[in-house]
Amino acid sequence: MATNKKPILNELFETRNSHTEEAEEIKKEDFIKTVKSRRSVRNYSDEPVLEKDMKACLELALLAPNSSNLQPWEFYWVRSQEKKNKLISYCLGQPAASTAQELVVAVARPDYWKVNQKRMLELIGEMGEKAPKSVKKYYGRIVPLAYNQGWFSLRGYLKKIAMEIRGIKTPTPREPYNKKGMSVWAHKSTALACENLMLSLRAYGYDSCPMEGIDSKRIKKLLNLKSPAEISMVVSAGKRAKNGVYGKQVRFNSSYFIHEV
């Protein structure tokens, strides 16, 4: 009698996984305080950010959840004063940049699916027989199928046609299938890491501001970045000045955005 084959994600995450990891006890009040006190700070004081704190916050940024654990990001902590002055200019001279003690450029890397797939396969190889076959299959076969779009995205568009046909009767992942889709894919994960960075800075007693009003082309040149690397945002860091926050936080009624269905 024929049996239904389990989808690859079921194979990866089913209960036969032997790894256990206890969740640490966390005081929700501390997290709520961190989230609510994070504001986009436009003016900073002259108080420096300790180097060890900045490094710790950047490391915490890298713990953000991301697609297939392919970590499609880079973070450039701009420490050279010459480059920093140029970066301030490329951030249009806005106070959130010009008064900041530190500036970090978050870069989305759509091409890192391949770079980090290779790194992942090397790690899996080091595990030897302990590595689950489903994990080898996922990174060896599923990842290229999902993220390799081919020359001029031709492979991606052929995949899209196949997935649309399959999706008529079966729930089917449909994106990404072109260069733009890969860009969106990388920016999603990079933005999650940026949030980790900003919340970490707040937890360490600092403030931050994400900036999109920037000259991304000049910033790429400053960092010697080539396509398909894309600037996601610039995050400034420091301690807020007395007039660092421009006004009370405004959020529309949550009923506009949270829906129970």
C-alpha positions in Angstrom: 0.0 0.0 0.0 1.4 3.4 -1.0 2.3 5.8 1.8 2.2 9.6 1.5 5.7 11.1 1.5 6.3 13.7 4.2 7.1 17.2 3.0 10.8 18.1 3.5 10.0 20.7 6.3 8.1 18.0 8.2 11.2 15.8 8.0 13.4 18.6 9.3 11.4 19.6 12.2 9.5 16.5 13.4 9.9 15.2 16.9 12.7 12.7 16.2 15.1 15.6 16.6 17.2 14.8 19.7 18.5 18.3 20.4 17.0 19.9 23.5 17.3 23.5 24.6 15.6 24.9 27.7 14.1 28.3 27.4 15.6 30.8 29.9 13.3 32.5 32.4 12.9 36.2 31.3 11.1 39.0 33.1 8.6 40.3 30.7 8.7 43.7 32.4 12.3 44.2 31.4 11.6 43.3 27.8 8.5 45.6 27.7 10.6 48.4 29.2 13.3 47.9 26.5 10.8 47.9 23.6 8.8 50.9 24.9 11.8 53.0 25.7 13.4 52.4 22.2 12.9 55.6 20.3 14.3 57.0 17.1 16.8 59.5 18.6 17.7 62.5 16.4 20.2 64.2 18.7 22.8 62.5 20.8 25.0 63.6 23.7 28.8 63.6 23.6 28.9 60.5 25.8 30.7 57.7 24.0 29.5 54.2 23.3 31.9 51.7 24.9 33.7 49.6 22.4 32.9 46.4 24.2 29.2 47.3 24.3 29.1 48.1 20.6 30.7 44.8 19.7 28.3 42.9 22.0 25.3 44.6 20.4 26.5 43.8 16.9 27.0 40.2 17.9 23.5 40.1 19.3 22.2 41.5 16.0 23.5 38.4 14.3 21.3 36.2 16.4 18.2 37.5 14.7 15.9 34.9 13.0 16.6 34.7 9.3 15.5 32.7 6.2 16.8 29.2 6.1 19.6 30.3 8.5 21.4 31.7 5.4 22.2 35.0 7.2 22.0 37.2 4.1 23.5 40.3 5.7 26.6 42.3 6.5 27.1 45.1 9.1 29.8 47.7 8.5 30.7 49.6 11.7 32.3 52.7 10.3 35.1 53.7 12.6 37.5 55.6 10.3 36.8 59.3 11.0 37.4 60.1 7.3 34.8 57.5 6.2 32.5 58.5 9.0 32.5 62.2 7.9 31.6 61.0 4.4 28.9 58.7 5.6 27.4 61.6 7.6 27.3 63.6 4.4 25.7 60.6 2.6 23.1 60.5 5.3 22.3 64.1 4.2 23.9 65.6 7.2 20.8 64.8 9.4 21.4 65.2 13.1 20.7 61.5 13.8 24.0 60.9 11.9 26.0 64.0 12.6 25.6 63.9 16.4 25.9 60.1 16.6 28.8 58.4 18.4 28.7 55.4 16.1 27.3 54.6 12.7 26.6 51.1 11.3 25.6 50.4 7.7 23.3 47.4 7.3 23.8 45.6 4.0 21.4 43.1 2.5 23.2 40.3 0.6 20.9 38.4 -1.8 24.0 36.6 -3.1 24.8 35.2 0.4 22.3 32.3 -0.1 25.1 30.6 -2.1 28.0 31.7 0.1 26.4 30.6 3.3 24.9 27.4 1.7 28.5 26.4 1.1 29.4 27.2 4.7 26.4 25.3 6.0 27.3 22.2 3.9 30.8 22.3 5.2 29.5 22.4 8.8 27.1 19.5 8.0 30.1 17.6 6.5 32.0 18.0 9.7 29.1 16.4 11.6 29.6 13.2 9.6 27.0 10.5 10.2 25.4 12.7 13.0 24.0 15.1 10.4 20.4 14.3 9.6 19.9 13.2 6.0 16.9 15.7 5.7 19.3 18.6 6.6 21.8 17.5 3.9 18.9 17.3 1.4 17.5 20.7 2.4 20.8 22.6 2.0 22.1 20.5 -0.9 18.9 20.4 -3.0 16.0 22.5 -1.7 18.1 25.7 -1.0 19.4 26.0 -4.6 15.9 25.2 -6.0 14.5 28.0 -3.9 17.1 30.7 -4.3 19.1 30.1 -7.5 17.3 32.3 -10.1 19.8 31.7 -12.9 21.0 34.1 -15.6 18.6 37.1 -16.0 16.2 35.2 -13.6 15.3 32.7 -16.4 15.5 29.8 -14.1 13.4 31.7 -11.6 10.6 32.5 -14.1 10.5 28.8 -15.2 10.2 27.9 -11.5 7.4 30.4 -11.1 5.4 28.8 -14.0 6.0 25.3 -12.4 5.0 26.5 -8.9 1.9 28.3 -10.2 0.7 25.1 -11.9 1.5 23.0 -8.8 -0.2 25.6 -6.6 -3.6 25.1 -8.3 -4.2 22.1 -6.1 -1.4 22.1 -3.5 -0.2 24.8 -1.1 3.1 25.9 -2.7 5.9 28.4 -1.9 5.9 30.8 -4.8 8.7 33.3 -4.0 11.3 34.4 -4.7 11.6 33.9 -8.4 13.6 36.9 -9.7 16.3 39.4 -8.7 13.7 41.7 -7.1 12.3 38.9 -5.1 15.8 37.9 -3.9 16.3 41.5 -2.8 13.1 41.5 -0.8 14.2 38.1 0.7 17.5 39.5 1.9 16.1 42.8 3.2 13.5 40.9 5.4 16.2 39.1 7.3 18.5 42.1 7.4 15.7 44.3 8.9 15.1 41.7 11.6 18.8 41.8 12.5 18.6 45.7 12.6 15.8 45.4 15.1 17.9 43.1 17.2 20.7 45.7 17.1 18.5 48.6 18.1 16.9 46.7 21.0 20.3 45.5 22.2 21.6 49.1 22.2 18.6 50.1 24.3 19.1 47.2 26.7 22.8 48.3 27.1 21.6 51.8 28.0 22.1 53.4 24.6 19.8 54.8 21.9 19.6 54.4 18.1 18.0 55.7 14.9 17.4 53.7 11.7 17.9 56.0 8.7 16.6 55.4 5.1 17.1 59.0 4.0 20.5 58.2 2.6 22.5 58.2 -0.7 22.8 54.4 -1.0 24.9 54.6 -4.2 27.6 56.7 -2.6 27.5 54.6 0.6 28.1 51.5 -1.5 31.1 53.2 -3.2 32.4 54.2 0.2 32.3 50.6 1.4 33.6 49.3 -1.9 30.4 47.2 -2.3 29.3 45.7 -5.7 25.9 44.5 -6.8 23.9 42.6 -5.8 24.8 44.0 -2.3 22.2 46.6 -1.3 22.1 49.1 1.5 19.3 48.3 3.8 19.7 51.2 6.3 22.2 53.1 8.4 21.8 52.7 12.2 23.2 55.4 14.4 24.0 54.9 18.1 24.8 56.9 21.2 23.1 58.3 24.3 20.2 60.6 23.7 20.6 64.3 24.3 17.9 66.1 26.3 16.2 67.1 23.1 17.1 63.8 21.4 13.5 62.6 20.9 11.4 65.0 18.8 8.0 64.3 20.4 5.8 61.8 22.0 5.5 58.5 20.3 2.5 58.3 17.9 0.9 55.1 17.0 -2.5 54.7 15.4 -5.1 52.5 17.0 -4.0 48.9 17.0 -7.4 47.8 15.5 -6.2 49.2 12.2 -3.3 46.7 12.1 -4.1 43.7 14.3 -6.8 41.4 13.0 -8.3 38.3 14.4 -9.7 36.0 11.7 
